[in-house]
Amino acid sequence: MRRRRTRGAGVITLTAALVATTALPAAAAGPTRPEPGSPGAHRVTVRNGETQPVFSRADAVTQTVNIETTADSDRDGVRDRVQMRIMRPKETGTTGLKVPTILEPSPYWAGIKDVPNHPVDIGDARARSLTSTKRNLAEIFPGYYDNYFLPRGYAVADLDSIGTGGSTGCPTSGDRSEQAGARAAVDWLNGRVRGWAPDGTPVKATWSTGNVGMIGQSYDGTLPNMAAGTGVEGLKAIVPIAGISSWYDYYRAGGGVVAPGGFQGEDLDVLAKAVLTRKDPEVCAKVIDGIEAAQDRETGDYSKVWADRDYVGQARRVRAAVMVVHGLNDWNVKIKNSVQWWNALKDAGVPRKLWLHQGNHSTPFRWRVEEWLRQTLHWFDRYLYGIRNGIEKEPRVDVEHADGTWETAKDWPVPGTRTVPLGLNAGPSGQPGTLGLRPRHGAAQSFTDAGRTRTAEQLLADEDQADPNRLAYLTEPLREPVRVDGVPSVSLRASLDGRSPYLTALLVDYGTDTRPTGARVNTGQEVCYGESVPADSGCTIRQALATETAPYKIITRGWLDARNRHDFSRTEPVEPGRTYGFRWNLEPADYVVKAGHRLGVILLSTDYDYTLRYPAGTEVTVQPGVSRVMLPLARGGREALR
């Protein structure tokens, strides 16, 4: 590696001989950057710790390569190939410049098919089509990577995951074959595996430094996690946005079949069929039938199917620096996926950052664009070019609050957070009960499961009145704000008598207020983020949180299949009327309950929009006082509840 500082300019230019950098100092402020086509424009230029946009996207070189993997997912005796489309500065072909690559792997580049979902009403054989809930591909692909990163000296690539688009093999919804496909792209960029042009000509990445970054949202954010979990050499940094770390925690929870929000009845097999866009898709019929047979929608038990799609235990293999991003209102890929990945990476000593925003299943790019671009650019600059810009020394955590303000922290949950147990206490005349620091015993309380007749939102209304289909426990109005920050859990002494095995707990903020919905609306303001590109491809519309006025807000929720009270991988019978101990986690949360509001815990059986729906009638009886909720509260939270 050679580096040269231009005389008197305070600007670093990296010569064409650059292969990898590990100790490049940040540059001081300098004069205006070189324009495309000017002397020096064929060099990667760094100023103020950032690569500068000196290359022309309009003149970029494009190529397509089919890369050999180690998998044979379609069982035809031939290794699968994944197709990658690359755009890189023309100087990589004319001057010998070598650049790193920012890659978005995806099963969606060729679109998706309409596929029937499984029925969720037990005893109802009807299936529901994906048509009304088709994934919004425009949201999944923000489409700015080539405009923004290529002018700064990066190649940008799209990868079709196995069984999709121009790739061979079969989509397998996150198993080891798909991991091998994502890994193969990194291996090819490092010269370790074979690749061919569409005409069959062997091709090598002679222009690549071997340093690779991955970025993407949803499934496209899951594949970077998968690739990193293999420990592949050369994958230096990833930015998984709303990515899955365990497919069990996408399609299951607490031993039960639980849907991702908005996709009731979808499962591993349905998703595999939806993204099966390769040529000759019929060759994958037996593979996907095998997934359907093994996934088990009867019990929801954790099994080998899910172990093969669980990357949390692979965190110790990760060599890439990981910037984890997730929406606090995301009920599609639930936030547990990012939080457990974050914790596992911490235990493994992996360099990491965390963004938690108030959006739903989305990226913060469109509403915090300047800071988002600054941090992601610095992340890739630091780990793909070795530029010492200090990003790893900045606060690890960025959290957006409900009012749109942002806070930074050293870690998450924020330092000083403590778990506080609150008793689920019987009320003076039955339900609703109280939620307090001091447990108070009383007579057992019962409710009857509403089954498929009432939603959770309907069961939250009229919280001060008794309701035959739920139990409610409420604090007094809070004297001070309380921040729930981490993973709440519930511990119950209870019995069930009926067909439904589900126990559902909701943590609720009661108090009329204007709250974010998790959706975003356009503000009408344009923000330019691309340089050296036409203005119409270099601007985005700034967005803001949509809000609504509501008497309550569901902070978080969680589910347990009572048959899995001891082990999520083992179903045990539930004897009707017998009291058992149950404990389960709710989804992680970072939420401030304002002074004057009340904090509530609502207990249900069926959660209409998430669990399987058994016929109504199961009776659940809870022992108050000995039952409790454990809340992770930021410093001062316990005192506010006295």
Secondary structure, 3 states (H helix, E strand, C coil): CCEEECCCCCCEEECCCCCCCCCEECCCCCCCCCCCCCCCCCCEEEECCEECCCCCCCCCEEEEEEEECCCCCCCCCCCCEEEEEEEECCHHHHCCCCEEEEEEEECCCCCCCCCECCCCECCCCCCCECHHHCCCHHHHCCCCHHHHHHHHCCEEEEEECCCCCCCCCCCCCCCHHHHHHHHHHHHHHCCCCCEECCCCCECCCCCEEEEEEEEEECHHHHHHHHHHHCCCCCEEEEEEECCCCECHHHHEECCEEECCCCCCCCCHHHHHHHCCCCCCHHHHHHHHHHHHHHHCCCCCCCCHHHHCCECHHHHHHCCCEEEEEEECCCCCCCCHHHHHHHHHHHHHCCCEEEEEECCCCCCHHHCCHHHHHHHHHHHHHHHHCCEECCHHHCCCEEEECCCCCEEEECCCCCCCCEEEEEEEEEECCEEEEEEECCCCCCCCEEEECCCCCCCHHHHHCCCCCCCCCCEEEECCCCCCCEEEEECCEEEEEEEEECCCCEEEEEEEEEEEEEEEEEEEEEEEEEEECCCCCCHHHCEEEEEEEEEEEEEEEEEEEEEEEHHHCCCCCCCCCCCCCCCEEEEEECCCEEEEECCCCEEEEEEECCCCCCECECCCCCEEEECCCCCEEEEEECCCHHHHCC
